Amino acid sequence: MVEVMSRSKGQNRRGMLNDVTVMVLTFNEAPNIERTLEKLSWAKEILVVDSFSTDETLAIAKRHSQARVIQRQFDSFAAQCNFGLQQIKTEWVLSLDADYVLSDQLKRELEQLSPPDDVAGYSARFIYCIRGRPLRASLYPPRTVLYRKNRARYQDEGHGHRVQIEGKVLPLRAVILHDDRKSLERWFSEQLKYAAREAEHLLQTPVGHLNWPDRLRRKIIFAPGLVLLFTLLGRGLLLDGLPGWFYVFQRTIAELILSLKLIERMLKGQR
């Protein structure tokens, strides 16, 4: 573990903002991290858990006085998040990806929150953006992003991770913008790794324990076509022009890569 910087700025905040630490995981997020941090000027401390980035990520983070950067070699998303939780001293954590941009409405909602004791967390909805242009809809699900640190624990699930909360989780009214501007080449590279983990998860998990989208994915032939039709027509992304088509093609290709990985693993198993 290497601690790169430790600075915080104490200011009076309204509502519960004074008792929230923001946690952001990074690895070569220079195309995204500045827009994320710009919207966190209210935060008393921002904990950046970095996986030894080789681009400008750390230089950008150091320009923000509340940022405290700790580096840890990446092994899994859940392990990285649980490590981050151990470094936080406030009661509440706002956990963000490096391509999440808080809306002004969500910041105002946080200022006004006064959580009762039985509420352990809050989930948020997302508006998906392509190069800064918001889509009318997406397949990106709501996520629990704000929670009491002592009631939270992360676990890996397929290619991603999920936070387990002990207690009631309520929805926030305001949204977060998801706006990943890394290159398409980087996206393809990541999808190959994600698909390998997701294929292992789907094949090792009993069918009865899978949700219905994952059951469709496990059947291999249905998911890519259904995603294409559902995003383009069911979600109306046909009306969003080039950003809509970009998202539709991305999601369809991601499902095709997963299907190929599933077939590959099945063929290896037969051999």
Secondary structure, DSSP 8 states (H G I E B T S, - for coil): -EEEEE-------STTGGGEEEEEEESS-TTTHHHHHHTTTT-SEEEEEES---SSHHHHHHTSTTEEEEE---S-HHHHHHHHHHT--SSEEEEEETTEEE-HHHHHHHHH----TTEEEEEEEEEEEETTEE-S--S---EEEEEEGGGEEEEEETTEEEEEESSEEEEEEEEEEE---S-HHHHHHHHHHHHHHHHHHHHHS-GGGS-HHHHHHHTSSSHHHHHHHIIIIIS-GGGGHHHHHHHHHHHHHHHHHHHHHHHHHHHHHH-
